[in-house]
């Protein structure tokens, strides 16, 4: 993946959260631009709980809009209505 594409996504205004998709199928969410540090050798992503992931840029295969977790339709969080 071209690192300039990641930089452009980080500087987009308003910022839109995205996922970094890795070659092994994992997705690393980027919820805020201040949670990312990068250079030509590594990409570091941190989250609100200070969990840090250090990524090899060559393993980042794509950048996609953030996965919508908790939406009905994926079957994971459907609520039952009270009768």
Backbone as numpy.savetxt, mean C-alpha at the origin, in Angstrom:
# Nx Ny Nz CAx CAy CAz Cx Cy Cz
9.55 -2.30 -10.97 8.71 -1.12 -10.97 9.59 0.11 -10.97
9.18 1.09 -11.69 9.89 2.36 -11.76 9.66 3.14 -10.47
10.73 3.49 -9.76 10.61 4.20 -8.50 9.97 5.57 -8.66
10.09 6.16 -9.84 9.44 7.45 -10.07 7.92 7.33 -10.00
7.37 6.18 -10.35 5.93 5.97 -10.24 5.50 5.99 -8.78
6.33 5.42 -7.91 6.03 5.45 -6.48 6.15 6.88 -5.96
7.20 7.57 -6.36 7.36 8.97 -5.93 6.17 9.82 -6.38
5.74 9.63 -7.62 4.59 10.39 -8.12 3.34 10.10 -7.31
3.11 8.85 -6.96 1.94 8.49 -6.15 2.04 9.11 -4.75
3.25 9.19 -4.20 3.43 9.78 -2.88 3.19 11.28 -2.88
3.44 11.95 -4.01 3.28 13.40 -4.09 1.93 13.83 -4.66
1.10 12.88 -5.02 -0.22 13.24 -5.57 -1.05 13.97 -4.52
-1.73 15.01 -4.95 -2.60 15.78 -4.05 -3.99 15.85 -4.64
-5.02 15.49 -3.91 -4.93 14.90 -2.59 -4.33 13.50 -2.67
-3.67 13.10 -1.59 -3.05 11.78 -1.55 -4.11 10.70 -1.59
-3.86 9.66 -2.37 -4.75 8.51 -2.45 -3.98 7.28 -1.99
-4.41 6.63 -0.89 -3.70 5.44 -0.42 -3.57 4.40 -1.53
-2.46 3.66 -1.48 -2.22 2.63 -2.50 -1.51 1.45 -1.87
-1.47 0.37 -2.61 -0.74 -0.83 -2.19 0.44 -1.04 -3.12
1.57 -1.43 -2.55 2.70 -1.88 -3.35 2.54 -3.38 -3.49
2.42 -3.87 -4.71 2.23 -5.29 -4.96 3.59 -5.92 -5.25
3.91 -6.98 -4.49 5.22 -7.61 -4.59 5.17 -8.85 -5.47
6.33 -9.28 -5.93 6.44 -10.43 -6.84 5.89 -11.71 -6.23
5.93 -11.82 -4.89 5.42 -13.05 -4.25 3.93 -12.99 -3.94
3.25 -11.93 -4.38 1.81 -11.81 -4.19 1.39 -10.98 -2.99
2.32 -10.65 -2.11 1.97 -9.81 -0.97 1.65 -8.39 -1.42
0.84 -7.71 -0.61 0.51 -6.31 -0.83 0.91 -5.53 0.40
1.63 -4.45 0.21 2.06 -3.61 1.32 1.29 -2.29 1.21
0.39 -2.03 2.16 -0.40 -0.80 2.08 0.41 0.44 2.43
0.18 1.50 1.68 0.77 2.80 1.96 -0.41 3.73 2.24
-0.63 4.03 3.52 -1.80 4.81 3.91 -1.54 6.31 3.97
-0.26 6.68 4.04 0.09 8.10 4.12 1.50 8.28 3.57
1.74 9.36 2.85 3.07 9.52 2.23 4.21 9.63 3.24
3.93 10.07 4.45 4.99 10.20 5.44 5.42 8.85 6.01
4.74 7.77 5.63 5.08 6.43 6.11 6.07 5.73 5.18
6.62 6.46 4.19 7.52 5.85 3.21 8.83 6.62 3.14
9.92 5.87 3.12 11.25 6.43 2.86 11.86 5.54 1.78
12.56 6.15 0.85 13.12 5.34 -0.23 14.36 5.97 -0.82
15.18 5.08 -1.40 16.29 5.49 -2.23 16.40 4.46 -3.35
17.50 4.39 -4.05 17.62 3.47 -5.18 17.74 2.01 -4.75
18.07 1.74 -3.49 18.30 0.37 -3.03 17.18 -0.23 -2.19
16.47 0.62 -1.45 15.42 0.09 -0.57 14.21 1.02 -0.54
13.08 0.42 -0.22 11.86 1.17 0.05 11.43 0.72 1.45
11.25 1.66 2.35 10.84 1.36 3.71 9.43 1.89 3.91
8.54 1.01 4.37 7.15 1.39 4.61 6.83 1.08 6.07
6.27 2.07 6.76 5.87 1.92 8.16 4.37 2.15 8.24
3.73 1.59 9.29 2.30 1.84 9.48 2.06 2.51 10.82
0.79 2.69 11.18 0.44 3.40 12.40 0.96 2.71 13.66
1.17 1.40 13.61 1.66 0.66 14.76 3.19 0.53 14.75
3.85 1.29 13.91 5.31 1.29 13.76 5.86 -0.04 13.25
5.03 -0.82 12.58 5.53 -2.03 11.91 6.23 -1.57 10.64
7.45 -2.03 10.45 8.26 -1.58 9.32 8.53 -2.73 8.37
8.40 -2.44 7.07 8.75 -3.41 6.03 9.83 -2.78 5.17
10.90 -3.51 4.96 11.99 -3.05 4.10 11.91 -3.87 2.82
11.74 -3.18 1.70 11.49 -3.83 0.42 12.62 -3.57 -0.57
12.92 -4.59 -1.33 13.84 -4.46 -2.46 13.03 -3.90 -3.62
13.41 -2.76 -4.19 12.62 -2.18 -5.29 12.37 -3.14 -6.46
13.31 -4.03 -6.74 13.12 -4.96 -7.85 11.98 -5.95 -7.61
11.57 -6.13 -6.34 10.48 -7.05 -6.02 9.11 -6.38 -6.07
9.09 -5.06 -6.22 7.81 -4.34 -6.35 7.40 -4.39 -7.81
6.29 -5.07 -8.08 5.88 -5.27 -9.47 4.81 -4.30 -9.93
4.03 -3.76 -8.99 3.01 -2.80 -9.39 2.55 -1.97 -8.20
1.83 -0.93 -8.52 1.24 -0.04 -7.55 -0.24 0.00 -7.89
-1.10 -0.28 -6.92 -2.54 -0.32 -7.16 -3.27 0.48 -6.10
-4.45 1.02 -6.43 -5.24 1.71 -5.40 -5.41 0.79 -4.19
-5.47 1.38 -3.01 -5.58 0.59 -1.79 -6.76 -0.35 -1.85
-6.53 -1.56 -1.40 -7.61 -2.55 -1.33 -8.66 -2.05 -0.36
-9.91 -2.19 -0.73 -11.01 -1.76 0.11 -11.37 -2.89 1.05
-10.86 -2.83 2.27 -11.17 -3.86 3.25 -12.47 -3.50 3.94
-13.29 -4.51 4.20 -14.52 -4.29 4.94 -15.71 -3.91 4.10
-15.58 -3.88 2.81 -16.72 -3.58 1.94 -17.55 -4.83 1.73
-18.87 -4.67 1.69 -19.68 -5.84 1.38 -19.39 -6.22 -0.06
-19.44 -7.50 -0.31 -19.08 -7.96 -1.64 -17.86 -8.85 -1.58
-17.02 -8.66 -0.55 -15.90 -9.56 -0.41 -16.19 -10.65 0.62
-17.36 -10.55 1.28 -17.81 -11.58 2.19 -17.17 -11.52 3.56
-16.30 -10.55 3.81 -15.57 -10.57 5.07 -16.24 -9.80 6.19
-17.12 -8.86 5.88 -17.65 -8.05 6.96 -19.12 -7.71 6.76
-19.88 -8.63 6.28 -21.30 -8.35 6.14 -21.96 -8.36 7.50
-22.78 -7.36 7.75 -23.47 -7.26 9.02 -24.88 -7.78 8.88
-25.35 -8.42 9.92 -26.73 -8.88 9.94 -27.59 -7.77 10.48
-28.72 -7.57 9.86 -29.66 -6.57 10.35 -30.50 -7.15 11.47
-30.77 -6.29 12.45 -31.65 -6.73 13.54 -33.09 -6.66 13.07
-33.85 -7.65 13.45 -35.26 -7.68 13.04 -36.12 -6.95 14.02
